[in-house]
Every structure is written in C-alpha cells, then in structure tokens.
C-alpha cells in the first residue's frame, strides 16, 4: 500500500488541469470519449467536491463527489494515475469517500462501465451491490452499472441524526 499518500481537497486551478490530463489519458474515460476538454469541464463544474490523493507533492489520484440531487452521495469520478495503480491509492480514495458521505448520508453510489470488470470486482469486494443498469447511457454498446453501498435506510439514518 502507498503509505505516504494523503487525501486533501483540491486547492488550485493547475490541480484541476492535472486531474483532467490524468482522466483523459486513461480508461474508462478514453472509451467513454472524455477527452481533456470534456474532463476539464466535468472537473470545473460547480457543486462538486474534489479531493486529491497526493504523494511526494504529486497528484496520484482524485475523487469527485456529488452531494446534491436525486442520488445524493454519488462518487461521480475516481481516477488513479496509471503508475500508482495497485498501490492502495484507489482503496484510500474510496475509504475517504465513504467516510465523507456516511457522515451526512446513508448511501454512496457509483457507476461503473460494463467494459470495466476490474472496477466492478474492486467495488463488489468493498461491499457495493448492483442496483441497476443504464444501457447505452454514455456510449452506444456499453452500460453503466449503478452500484450502492449503504449503512441503512434514509428514514432510519435521519432518525439517528436527529437524536445526536
């Protein structure tokens, strides 16, 4: 596991650019046709929380959380630099996302592309369950698999929050 990795909020515009380059140069975004410009637009859109994995002063990965809308607690994007994969960066980012979301909401959602069985396995091994399939959602011929990890129903979660 990458021991010197720490997670922090995105702070500077050049960090958005670094994340967009990382995204545009790797799967699943290549297949999903997210080039640098599309990646930059997604990362710069308002209302998202972006947290970076940093090691040795370099961005090694990031997550983008959407905490508004119908699926509040949506892990919209996760990306780990290709040279850093298999070193625990993704596990650290997902654990951070879970801690962040579960403080305020009982569910964490993520979509995983049908052509990405490694990512599907990664999330299943962390307790995520398939709750739906969005056929031809982003690109023709591929589905987005909607996954969810939960710590309880929204009603029970709100009851517990009210008593704290």
Contact map, one row per residue, 1 for C-alpha under 8 A:
11100000000000000000000000000000000000000000000000000000000000000000000000000000000001111000000000000000000000000000000000000000000000000000000000000000000000000000
11111000000000000000000000000000000000000000000000000000000000000000000000000000000000111000000000000000000000000000000000000000000000000000000000000000000000000000
11111000000000000000000000000000000000000000000000000000000000000000000000000000000000000000000000000000000000000000000000000000000000000000000000000000000000000000
01111100000000000000000000000000000000000000000000000011000000000000000000000000000000000000000000000000000000000000000000000000000000000000000000000000000000000000
01111110000000000000000000000000000000000000000000001111000000000000000000000000000000001000000000000000000000000000000000000000000000000000000000000000000000000000
00011111000000000000000000000000000000000000000000001110000000000000000000000000000000000000000000000000000000000000000000000000000000000000000000000000000000000000
00001111100000000000000000000000000000000000000000111100000000000000000000000000000000000000100100000000000000000000000000000000000000000000000000000000000000000000
00000111110000000000000000000000000000000000000000111100000000000000000000000000000000000000000000000000000000000000000000000000000000000000000000000000000000000000
00000011111000000000000000000000000000000000000011110000000000000000000000000000000000000000000000000000000000000000000000000000000000000000000000000000000000000000
00000001111100110000000000000000000000000000000001110000000000000000000000000000000000000000000000000000000000000000000000000000000000000000000000000000000000000000
00000000111110100000000000000000000000000000000000000000000000000000000000000000000000000000000000000000000000000000000000000000000000000000000000000000000000000000
00000000011111110000000000000000000000000000000000000000000000000000000000000000000000000000000000000000000000000000000000000000000000000000000000000000000000000000
00000000001111111000000000000000000000000000000000000000000000000000000000000000000000000000000000000000000000000000000000000000000000000000000000000000000000000000
00000000000111111100000000000000000000000000000000000000000000000000000000000000000000000000000000000000000000000000000000000000000000000000000000000000000000000000
00000000011111111110000000000000000000000000000000000000001000000000000000000000000000000000000000000000000000000000000000000000000000000000000000000000000000000000
00000000010111111111000000000000000000010011000000000000000000000000000000000000000000000000000000000000000000000000000000000000000000000000000000000000000000000000
00000000000011111111100000000000000000010000000000000000000000000000000000000000000000000000000000000000000000000000000000000000000000000000000000000000000000000000
00000000000001111111110000000000000000000000000000000000001000000000000000000000000000000000000000000000000000000000000000000000000000000000000000000000000000000000
00000000000000111111111000000000000000000010000000000000001011000000000000000000000000000000000000000000000000000000000000000000000000000000000000000000000000000000
00000000000000011111111100000000000110110010000000000000000000000000000000000000000000000000000000000000000000000000000000000000000000000000000000000000000000000000
00000000000000001111111110000000000100100000000000000000000000000000000000000000000000000000000000000000000000000000000000000000000000000000000000000000000000000000
00000000000000000111111111000000000000000000000000000000000000000000000000000011100000000000000000000000000000000000000000000000000000000000000000000000000000000000
00000000000000000011111111101000010100100000000000000000000000000000000000000010000000000000000000000000000000000000000000000000000000000000000000000000000000000000
00000000000000000001111111101100011100100000000000000000000000000000000000000000000000000000000000000000000000000000000000000000000000000000000000000000000000000000
00000000000000000000111111101100001000000000000000000000000000000000000000000000000000000000000000000000000000000000000000000000000000000000000000000000000000000000
00000000000000000000011111111100000000000000000000000000000000000000000000000000010000000000000000000000000000000000000000000000000000000000000000000000000000000000
00000000000000000000001111111110000000000000000000000000000000000000000000000000000000000000000000000000000000000000000000000000000000000000000000000000000000000000
00000000000000000000000001111111000000000000000000000000000000000000000000000000000000000000000000000000000000001001000000000000000000000000000000000000000000000000
00000000000000000000001111111111111000000000000000000000000000000000000000000000000000000000000000000000000000000000000000000000000000000000000000000000000000000000
00000000000000000000000111111111111000000000000000000000000000000000000000000000000000000000000000000000000000000000000000000000000000000000000000000000000000000000
00000000000000000000000000111111110000000000000000000000000000000000000000000000000000000000000000000000000000000000000000000000000000000000000000000000000000000000
00000000000000000000000000011111110000000000000000000000000000000000000000000000000000000000000000000000000000000000000000000000000000000110000000000000000000000000
00000000000000000000000000001111111000000000000000000000000000000000000000000000000000000000000000000000000000000000000000000000000000000000000000000000000000000000
00000000000000000000001100001111111111100000000000000000000000000000000000000000000000000000000000000000000000000000000000000000000000000000000000000000000000000000
00000000000000000000000110001100111111100000000000000000000000000000000000000000000000000000000000000000000000000000000000000000000000000000000000000000000000000000
00000000000000000001101100000000011111110000000000000000000000000000000000000000000000000000000000000000000000000000000000000000000000000000000000000000000000000000
00000000000000000001000000000000011111111000000000000000000000000000000000000000000000000000000000000000000000000000000000000000000000000000000000000000000000000000
00000000000000000000000000000000011111111100000000000000000000000000000000000000000000000000000000000000000000000000000000000000000000000000000000000000000000000000
00000000000000000001101100000000011111111110000000000000000000000000000000000000000000000000000000000000000000000000000000000000000000000000000000000000000000000000
00000000000000011001000000000000000111111111000000000000000000000000000000000000000000000000000000000000000000000000000000000000000000000000000000000000000000000000
00000000000000000000000000000000000011111111100000000000000000000000000000000000000000000000000000000000000000000000000000000000000000000000000000000000000000000000
00000000000000000000000000000000000001111111100000000000000000000000000000000000000000000000000000000000000000000000000000000000000000000000000000000000000000000000
00000000000000010011000000000000000000111111100101000000000000010000000000000000000000000000000000000000000000000000000000000000000000000000000000000000000000000000
00000000000000010000000000000000000000011111110000000000000000000000000000000000000000000000000000000000000000000000000000000000000000000000000000000000000000000000
00000000000000000000000000000000000000001111111100000000000000000000000000000000000000000000000000000000000000000000000000000000000000000000000000000000000000000000
00000000000000000000000000000000000000000001111100000000000000000000000000000000000000000000000000000000000000000000000000000000000000000000000000000000000000000000
00000000000000000000000000000000000000000000111110000000000000000111000000000000000000000000000000000000000000000000000000000000000000000000000000000000000000000000
00000000000000000000000000000000000000000010111111000000000000011110000000000000000000000000000000000000000000000000000000000000000000000000000000000000000000000000
00000000100000000000000000000000000000000000001111100000000000011110000000000000000000000000000000000000000000000000000000000000000000000000000000000000000000000000
00000000110000000000000000000000000000000010000111110000000001111000000000000000000000000000000000000000000000000000000000000000000000000000000000000000000000000000
00000011110000000000000000000000000000000000000011111000000001110000000000000000000000000000000000000000000000000000000000000000000000000000000000000000000000000000
00000011110000000000000000000000000000000000000001111100001111100000000000000000000000000000000000000000000000000000000000000000000000000000000000000000000000000000
00001111000000000000000000000000000000000000000000111110001111000000000000000000000000001000100000000000000000000000000000000000000000000000000000000000000000000000
00001111000000000000000000000000000000000000000000011111111110000000000000000000000000000000000000000000000000000000000000000000000000000000000000000000000000000000
00011100000000000000000000000000000000000000000000001111111100000000000000000000000000000000000000000000000000000000000000000000000000000000000000000000000000000000
00011000000000000000000000000000000000000000000000000111110000000000000000000000000000000000000000000000000000000000000000000000000000000000000000000000000000000000
00000000000000000000000000000000000000000000000000000111111000000000000000000000000000000000000000000000000000000000000000000000000000000000000000000000000000000000
00000000000000000000000000000000000000000000000000000111111100000000000000000000000000000000000000000000000000000000000000000000000000000000000000000000000000000000
00000000000000100110000000000000000000000000000000011110111111000000000000000000000000000000000000000000000000000000000000000000000000000000000000000000000000000000
00000000000000000000000000000000000000000000000000011110011111000000000000000001100100001000000000000000000000000000000000000000000000000000000000000000000000000000
00000000000000000010000000000000000000000000000000011100001111100000000000000111100000001100100000000000000000000000000000000000000000000000000000000000000000000000
00000000000000000010000000000000000000000000000001111000001111110000000000001111000000000000100000000000000000000000000000000000000000000000000000000000000000000000
00000000000000000000000000000000000000000000000001110000000011111000000000111110000000000000100010000000000000000000000000000000000000000000000000000000000000000000
00000000000000000000000000000000000000000010000111100000000001111100000000111100000000000000000000000000000000000000000000000000000000000000000000000000000000000000
00000000000000000000000000000000000000000000000111000000000000111110000011111000000000000000000010000000000000000000000000000000000000000000000000000000000000000000
00000000000000000000000000000000000000000000001110000000000000011111100111110000000000000000000000000000000000000000000000000000000000000000000000000000000000000000
00000000000000000000000000000000000000000000001110000000000000001111101111000000000000000000000000001000000000000000000000000000000000000000000000000000000000000000
00000000000000000000000000000000000000000000001000000000000000000111111110000000000000000000000000000000000000000000000000000000000000000000000000000000000000000000
00000000000000000000000000000000000000000000000000000000000000000111111100000000000000000000000000000000000000000000000000000000000000000000000000000000000000000000
00000000000000000000000000000000000000000000000000000000000000000001111100000000000000000000000000000000000000000000000000000000000000000000000000000000000000000000
00000000000000000000000000000000000000000000000000000000000000000011111111000000000000000000000000000000000010000000000000000000000000000000000000000000000000000000
00000000000000000000000000000000000000000000000000000000000000000111111111000000000000000000000000000000101100000000000000000000000000000000000000000000000000000000
00000000000000000000000000000000000000000000000000000000000000001111001111100000000000000000000000001000101110000000000000000000000000000000000000000000000000000000
00000000000000000000000000000000000000000000000000000000000000001110001111110000000000000000000000000000000111000000000000000000000000000000000000000000000000000000
00000000000000000000000000000000000000000000000000000000000000111100000011111100000000000000000010000000000111100000000000000000000000000000000000000000000000000000
00000000000000000000000000000000000000000000000000000000000000111100000001111100000000000000000000000000000001100000000000000000000000000000000000000000000000000000
00000000000000000000000000000000000000000000000000000000000001111000000000111110000000000000000000000000000000000000000000000000000000000000000000000000000000000000
00000000000000000000000000000000000000000000000000000000000011110000000000111111000000000100100000000000000000000000000000000000000000000000000000000000000000000000
00000000000000000000011000000000000000000000000000000000000011100000000000001111100000000100000000000000000000000000000000000000000000000000000000000000000000000000
00000000000000000000010000000000000000000000000000000000000111000000000000000111110110001100000000000000000000000000000000000000000000000000000000000000000000000000
00000000000000000000010000000000000000000000000000000000000110000000000000000011111110000000000000000000000000000000000000000000000000000000000000000000000000000000
00000000000000000000000001000000000000000000000000000000000000000000000000000001111110000000000000000000000000000000000000000000000000000000000000000000000000000000
00000000000000000000000000000000000000000000000000000000000000000000000000000000111110000000000000000000000000000000000000000000000000000000000000000000000000000000
00000000000000000000000000000000000000000000000000000000000100000000000000000001111111101000000000000000000000000000000000000000000000000000000000000000000000000000
00000000000000000000000000000000000000000000000000000000000000000000000000000001111111111100000000000000000000000000000000000000000000000000000000000000000000000000
10000000000000000000000000000000000000000000000000000000000000000000000000000000000111111000000000000000000000000000000000000000000000000000000000000000000000000000
11000000000000000000000000000000000000000000000000000000000000000000000000000000000111111100000000000000000000000000000000000000000000000000000000000000000000000000
11000000000000000000000000000000000000000000000000000000000000000000000000000000000011111111000000000000000000000000000000000000000000000000000000000000000000000000
11001000000000000000000000000000000000000000000000001000000110000000000000000001000111111111100000000000000000000000000000000000000000000000000000000000000000000000
00000000000000000000000000000000000000000000000000000000000010000000000000000111000010111111110000000000000000000000000000000000000000000000000000000000000000000000
00000000000000000000000000000000000000000000000000000000000000000000000000000000000000011111111000000000000000000000000000000000000000000000000000000000000000000000
00000000000000000000000000000000000000000000000000000000000000000000000000000000000000011111111100000000000000000000000000000000000000000000000000000000000000000000
00000010000000000000000000000000000000000000000000001000000011100000000000000100000000001111111110000000000000000000000000000000000000000000000000000000000000000000
00000000000000000000000000000000000000000000000000000000000000000000000000000000000000000111111111000000000000000000000000000000000000000000000000000000000000000000
00000000000000000000000000000000000000000000000000000000000000000000000000000000000000000011111111100000000000000000000000000000000000000000000000000000000000000000
00000010000000000000000000000000000000000000000000000000000000000000000000000000000000000001111111110000000000000000000000000000000000000000000000000000000000000000
00000000000000000000000000000000000000000000000000000000000000101000000000100000000000000000111111111000000000000000000000000000000000000000000000000000000000000000
00000000000000000000000000000000000000000000000000000000000000000000000000000000000000000000011111111100000100000000000000000000000000000000000000000000000000000000
00000000000000000000000000000000000000000000000000000000000000000000000000000000000000000000001111111110000000000000000000000000000000000000000000000000000000000000
00000000000000000000000000000000000000000000000000000000000000000000000000000000000000000000000111111111000000000000000000000000000000000000000000000000000000000000
00000000000000000000000000000000000000000000000000000000000000000010000010000000000000000000000011111111111100000000000000000000000000000000000000000000000000000000
00000000000000000000000000000000000000000000000000000000000000000000000000000000000000000000000001111111111100000000000000000000000000000000000000000010000000000000
00000000000000000000000000000000000000000000000000000000000000000000000000000000000000000000000000111111110000000000000000000000000000000000000000000000000000000000
00000000000000000000000000000000000000000000000000000000000000000000000000000000000000000000000000011111110000000000000000000000000000000000000000000000000000000000
00000000000000000000000000000000000000000000000000000000000000000000000110000000000000000000000000001111111100000000000000000000000000000000000000000000010010000000
00000000000000000000000000000000000000000000000000000000000000000000000000000000000000000000000000001111111100000000000000000000000000000000000000000111110010000000
00000000000000000000000000000000000000000000000000000000000000000000000110000000000000000000000000001100111110000000000000000000000000000000000000011111000000000000
00000000000000000000000000000000000000000000000000000000000000000000000111100000000000000000000001001100111111000000000000000000000000000000000000011100000000000000
00000000000000000000000000000000000000000000000000000000000000000000001011100000000000000000000000000000001111100000000000000000000000000000000001111000000000000000
00000000000000000000000000000000000000000000000000000000000000000000000001110000000000000000000000000000000111110000000000000000000000000000000001110000000000000000
00000000000000000000000000000000000000000000000000000000000000000000000000110000000000000000000000000000000011111000000000000000000000000000000111100000000000000000
00000000000000000000000000000000000000000000000000000000000000000000000000000000000000000000000000000000000001111101001100000000000000000000000111100000000000000000
00000000000000000000000000010000000000000000000000000000000000000000000000000000000000000000000000000000000000111111000000000000000000000000011110000000000000000000
00000000000000000000000000000000000000000000000000000000000000000000000000000000000000000000000000000000000000011111100000000000000000000000011110000000000000000000
00000000000000000000000000000000000000000000000000000000000000000000000000000000000000000000000000000000000000001111100000000000000000000000011000000000000000000000
00000000000000000000000000010000000000000000000000000000000000000000000000000000000000000000000000000000000000011111111100000000000000000000000000000000000000000000
00000000000000000000000000000000000000000000000000000000000000000000000000000000000000000000000000000000000000000111111110000000000000000000000000000000000000000000
00000000000000000000000000000000000000000000000000000000000000000000000000000000000000000000000000000000000000000001111111000000000000000000000000000000000000000000
00000000000000000000000000000000000000000000000000000000000000000000000000000000000000000000000000000000000000010001111111100000000000000000000000000000000000000000
00000000000000000000000000000000000000000000000000000000000000000000000000000000000000000000000000000000000000010001111111110000000000000000000000000000000000000000
00000000000000000000000000000000000000000000000000000000000000000000000000000000000000000000000000000000000000000000111111111000000000000000000000000000000000000000
00000000000000000000000000000000000000000000000000000000000000000000000000000000000000000000000000000000000000000000011111111100000000000000000000000000000000000000
00000000000000000000000000000000000000000000000000000000000000000000000000000000000000000000000000000000000000000000001111111111000000000000000000000000000000000000
00000000000000000000000000000000000000000000000000000000000000000000000000000000000000000000000000000000000000000000000111111111100000000000000000000000000000000000
00000000000000000000000000000000000000000000000000000000000000000000000000000000000000000000000000000000000000000000000011111111000000000000000000000000000000000000
00000000000000000000000000000000000000000000000000000000000000000000000000000000000000000000000000000000000000000000000001111111000000000000000000000000000000000000
00000000000000000000000000000000000000000000000000000000000000000000000000000000000000000000000000000000000000000000000000111111100000000000000000001000000000000000
00000000000000000000000000000000000000000000000000000000000000000000000000000000000000000000000000000000000000000000000000111111110000000000000000111000000000000000
00000000000000000000000000000000000000000000000000000000000000000000000000000000000000000000000000000000000000000000000000010011111000000000000000111000000000000000
00000000000000000000000000000000000000000000000000000000000000000000000000000000000000000000000000000000000000000000000000000001111110000000000011110000000000000000
00000000000000000000000000000000000000000000000000000000000000000000000000000000000000000000000000000000000000000000000000000000111110000000000011110000000000000000
00000000000000000000000000000000000000000000000000000000000000000000000000000000000000000000000000000000000000000000000000000000011111000000000011100000000000000000
00000000000000000000000000000000000000000000000000000000000000000000000000000000000000000000000000000000000000000000000000000000011111100000001111000000000000000000
00000000000000000000000000000000000000000000000000000000000000000000000000000000000000000000000000000000000000000000000000000000000111111000001111000000000000000000
00000000000000000000000000000000000000000000000000000000000000000000000000000000000000000000000000000000000000000000000000000000000011111000111100000000000000000000
00000000000000000000000000000000000000000000000000000000000000000000000000000000000000000000000000000000000000000000000000000000000001111111111100000000000000000000
00000000000000000000000000000000000000000000000000000000000000000000000000000000000000000000000000000000000000000000000000000000000001111111011100000000000000000000
00000000000000000000000000000001000000000000000000000000000000000000000000000000000000000000000000000000000000000000000000000000000000011111011100000000000000000000
00000000000000000000000000000001000000000000000000000000000000000000000000000000000000000000000000000000000000000000000000000000000000011111111000000000000000000000
00000000000000000000000000000000000000000000000000000000000000000000000000000000000000000000000000000000000000000000000000000000000000011111110000000000000000000000
00000000000000000000000000000000000000000000000000000000000000000000000000000000000000000000000000000000000000000000000000000000000000110011111000000000000000000000
00000000000000000000000000000000000000000000000000000000000000000000000000000000000000000000000000000000000000001110000000000000000000111111111100000000000000000000
00000000000000000000000000000000000000000000000000000000000000000000000000000000000000000000000000000000000000001110000000000000000011111110111110000000000000000000
00000000000000000000000000000000000000000000000000000000000000000000000000000000000000000000000000000000000000111100000000000000000011111100011111000000000000000000
00000000000000000000000000000000000000000000000000000000000000000000000000000000000000000000000000000000000000111100000000000000011111000000001111100000000000000000
00000000000000000000000000000000000000000000000000000000000000000000000000000000000000000000000000000000000011110000000000000000011111000000000111110000000000000000
00000000000000000000000000000000000000000000000000000000000000000000000000000000000000000000000000000000000011110000000000000001111100000000000011111000000000000000
00000000000000000000000000000000000000000000000000000000000000000000000000000000000000000000000000000000001111000000000000000001111000000000000001111100000000000000
00000000000000000000000000000000000000000000000000000000000000000000000000000000000000000000000000000000001110000000000000000011100000000000000000111110000000000000
00000000000000000000000000000000000000000000000000000000000000000000000000000000000000000000000000000000011100000000000000000000000000000000000000011111100000000000
00000000000000000000000000000000000000000000000000000000000000000000000000000000000000000000000000000100011000000000000000000000000000000000000000001111100000000000
00000000000000000000000000000000000000000000000000000000000000000000000000000000000000000000000000000000011000000000000000000000000000000000000000000111110110000000
00000000000000000000000000000000000000000000000000000000000000000000000000000000000000000000000000000000010000000000000000000000000000000000000000000111111110000000
00000000000000000000000000000000000000000000000000000000000000000000000000000000000000000000000000000000110000000000000000000000000000000000000000000001111111000000
00000000000000000000000000000000000000000000000000000000000000000000000000000000000000000000000000000000000000000000000000000000000000000000000000000000111111100000
00000000000000000000000000000000000000000000000000000000000000000000000000000000000000000000000000000000000000000000000000000000000000000000000000000001111111110000
00000000000000000000000000000000000000000000000000000000000000000000000000000000000000000000000000000000110000000000000000000000000000000000000000000001111111111000
00000000000000000000000000000000000000000000000000000000000000000000000000000000000000000000000000000000000000000000000000000000000000000000000000000000011111111100
00000000000000000000000000000000000000000000000000000000000000000000000000000000000000000000000000000000000000000000000000000000000000000000000000000000001111111110
00000000000000000000000000000000000000000000000000000000000000000000000000000000000000000000000000000000000000000000000000000000000000000000000000000000000111111111
00000000000000000000000000000000000000000000000000000000000000000000000000000000000000000000000000000000000000000000000000000000000000000000000000000000000011111111
00000000000000000000000000000000000000000000000000000000000000000000000000000000000000000000000000000000000000000000000000000000000000000000000000000000000001111111
00000000000000000000000000000000000000000000000000000000000000000000000000000000000000000000000000000000000000000000000000000000000000000000000000000000000000111111
00000000000000000000000000000000000000000000000000000000000000000000000000000000000000000000000000000000000000000000000000000000000000000000000000000000000000011111
